Amino acid sequence: MRTHMFSKRLFSFASSAPSPRSKGRCGTNSSLAVAAAITVLCAGLPAMAQQATDDVAPEASIDIPGLNSGKTATGQEWMVSVANPLAARAAADILHKGGSAADAAIAAQAMLGLVEPQSSGLGGGAFVVYYDATSGKLTTLDGRETAPMAATPRLFQTEAGEPLGFFDAVVGGRSVGTPATPALLAQMHKRWGKSNWADLLQPAIETAVEGFNVSPRLAGLVARDAERLSVHPSSKAYFLPQGKPVEAGSLLKNPAYASTLKILQAGTEGFYKGPLARRIIDAVQNNNGNPGVLALGDLAAYEVKERPPVCAKFIDYDVCGMGPPSSGALTVGQILSLSQAAGLALHPPNHANAWRIIGDASRLAFADRGRYMADSDYVPMPTRGLLKPGYINERAKLLKRDTALESVSAGTPTWDHAGLWADDESIELPSTSHLSIVDEQGNAVSMTTTIENAFGSRLMVDGFLLNNELTDFSFKSHADGVPIANRVEPGKRPRSSMSPTIVMKDGKPVLVVGSPGGSRIIGYVAKTIIAHLAWNMDIQQAIALPHAVNRFGTYDLEAGTEAEKLVPAFNRMGYETNIRDLNSGIHAISIGPNGLMTGGADPRREGVVIAK
């Protein structure tokens, strides 16, 4: 195994000056019950202010001196890239013992729900893209939460029919969809597991009982969200003992979470039926401030769905991911295809014109996303039409210019079924996590997992938080009398931007990637793929490349990085710009033709890579 140092010079947009981002050292303890050499990559954390709008990430980044991404990890046998060191180590232990990539993902998710509860957990949901090396098959599993059968299109409206304020909808039971993660983990194990199911949950059980040291990130997020976390007694008692937020470095135990995992060790039926299920429903329905309509029947009826992968051509690669109800694969695929068709290759990566093409390609893709994309079980979707070469080439003609597009609207792709929809206005906020894993047999998993907003609904039951995933629906059901595709409907799955991705070449995976970040996930993943595959950056450089994201017209540029130097050129092109922190959490594994893996973790979070 070899380790390559990652140059601290982030890609320069306008000069050779190094990026001022995150300086310091990584002091990760790489000891593990693994009798093999490992490489650990530790990521630093920039600052971000927390506000309750889509202009900023509510799961804020916390400024912690002394942490920095300093290495690119390599491995020949297996690799994990996960958002928390304890979760990464749990996954690595499983791989060392001969477990599959799916087994390792299950162990990692069980640990993430304990040590990174603001981002994901048993009360949420996830999407999985899985490559089976034996069959050569790529499978996508939809573990998205569902709306209760008692939900109506007016779930998030006042009596006068006006949309609720975002946090008025989030905090409490109203926003809770059917938790899906336990069912998804069980389905992964049934299909691809090699290890004993109960053993995969044991590391998280032991850590919950013995306690773990609260990370600076978790402590900072609790402090910033203390008021909302105080609404529910269980959440308040756990996150604010004696009325004060948990402190970084303090030992935090969660015996209730351990008890829930012990129930799951016997199977998921104990989660979706019986006393635990009744406690979930009681927390949702009997929340005095904002009760919800989730019922026992919704839990008992939940099913994970296998969906066809959605793949888009980029250069000579197939970029594959999760289809509807995720908008991720379609929108990432459109950005990549449009950028290529518009001549991205003609511009160097440090040129503003390259980012103009990417930014306006993103705007075109987001216009289609807002008009057409939703749960395809409920809404006719032009899935194939959105990626057809003829449609892409026609839309790409709009990008062959030197200035920003003055306005952007949805296109008219070919349809399998007729449909007329109004543009969506939903807000999707970025409390999510991503993990990428490749095992010794060559199986690969890309999994993006979430409870939606930071700390979800703020309702805690038996040691885990319940999601607020229903607020990913449009609060409005119609616009000017035309229905909105992503409106609330009973049993429907809200649209998501989660973009777990596996890039294929000649039938083999070459890149496993994904990120948290709300609807900006799409831009983060597209940028990383472009930087790695088109601009030939190593994977850590591609991940750390400063963000420049445009969804709706304003160009978001990552504060404190070389991206700020794009402002004058962008202003001349006609863009409004917004310099702000962009808190991604990209975790990726690149696989070379000789099988050598190179892994990276986002320097903006706490992720690590462990490899053998």
Phi, psi and omega in degrees: 000138180237151177238132178251134177288139177267125179299130179286355176278102174293157183307129183267123178282330189221350182203178179266007181291139179290154177293141179280001187296151173020103175247147177143200183236155176257122181251034182297132174277114185268011178294138185204151177285056181228121183274043179218155177294141178228159174241132179242130177248120182253142185249144178272175190224109177280170183273155174204140175273143183260127176220160185264051174222170178286355180286341180222162179276121181289334172273083193291155171275149184245133182282112181234109179296152172091006176239139179200145174284118184238354187219150167256126184271144175233153178201154181252338186255306179208166182201144172230140172229109191224156191282356181213138183302319181294321178291321178296320180291324176298317178294318181296320177302318180295317180294322179297328180275004177098007179289165180274171176301323178295318177302314182296322179295322178297313179298320180295316181296320178300321180284321179300321180297339178269310190265345178228055190293340180290343189255320185201177178157188184297336181272009183240216182205177185198162169243143181231132168246124187231130174255122178263113186292331181290313182270341186074014184268141173255125184237140173241131180246130180263102174252046181275144177294156179244152174288142177301152179294340178272359181287148176234165178300345181260018183305322184248039177235154175285174177299334179276000178087010179269146179298140175293158168296151188304305183286341171296329178275326189288306193283115182120192188279341186302325188272358190276121172265170181299118178302137188239342188301314179302318179295322179294315179300318179296321179294321176299317181293320179299321184277318192229003184284147175240331183274164174294130183305312184298325181295331183290334180268346187296319179302319179290325177299311182296320179293323179295322181285314184282335181097158178225156179281124180299128180285155177303324180296310180298316181299316180295321180291322176298315181299321182285338184248018187304321183297314181288326178291343180279351185293321183256131185304317182294318178295318180296316182296324184279311186272339180230065179298139186056026176078006181240142180301145176302145183260148176303134180088345179288154180275124182241123179252150181220072181298332178295321177296319177300319179295321178296317179295327177294324174297317180292333178302333178272358181124164185279350181299327179292343176274318187268351176218158175092197187301318180296316178301319180294326178291324176299311182294323178298318179296323182286312188279334185253026174279111189299324185282327189201068186292152178248182186242009176301137185230166180303323179298327178294318178296311184296331185269355188295139177223137169283142182241134170275130180242155174293135174299148174253122183237141178234145178279135173215118188055242176245033180245157169252114182264110192243140180200201187272128176276188180307137019277002172279139171267002189298301185296320180296315185284318173301315181299320177295317180301313181295313183293317178297317181297317179295314181295333181274001176093032179304324183295343180281349185243137177292153185294344179264013183257139182300332180295326176298318182282335172297315180298312181297316183295316180283332171298320177296318179298318178296317180294320180290331175295317176294321179301312183294331183274317195248336196268131180191188178296114185289350173287341184245336188231128173300132185238134175276053189303309181292321182298327183292338182246005180296137182306319180298318179293315180299314182295323179293317179293325182294336177301331179295338186268353184274078184202182182247355183236167179294148173297132180293321179212160184223137175221164179296148178273191180234076178290161175290147186244146167281328177223153180288152177193148177224119186227151174270162181289142182279154178231020184287151176254132177238118187253153200263068169251097191205168176219158178223145175225143176234131185219138171230132182259181186295333180276353181095003173292146182224142176230133171242117187227122174249129193226146192203159162237013179082254181288159178304123183069015173055228181283353185072009176266125181248131180229123175050041172092359179226154182271144174270145184290166166240039190296336183294341178284000169282348171287159170292132177290331176270142179266335182219157171227118182054039177083356180260131182293149177264129186302321185266035177280163179290134172214150182301129177079356183282154178257128182293147177299146180229159172255002180303133190230056174299131191224139167235121179268130185247149172215125181055038175079007181235147178287138176240345180206131176242120191207157175178175183199155160279177174135022181060215181290347176284349174312316185303314178293321180297316182290316179300316180300316183295319179295315179299312184297321183280314188268329180263324183258002172059030172283149173292164192296324178292321176296320180296320179293314185282348178310129182306143184278140169222110190233130177229119179248317190231013177128316176279134180269114175277125180240134187291123182295146175075016180231175179298343179300333180300334183286353176282346187305309182301316180295319180295320179297321177295327179285344179108009179273145159277143181237153181221110178274122186200163175286140180234102195266076176282181175205058186287130175230127191214153175227125175258136184242118181279170182297336177268007180087353178292127181259141175235125185243152177220153176230148186293126178291357182269356181224202187255015189291159176222158172245134174234133185216156174232000000 
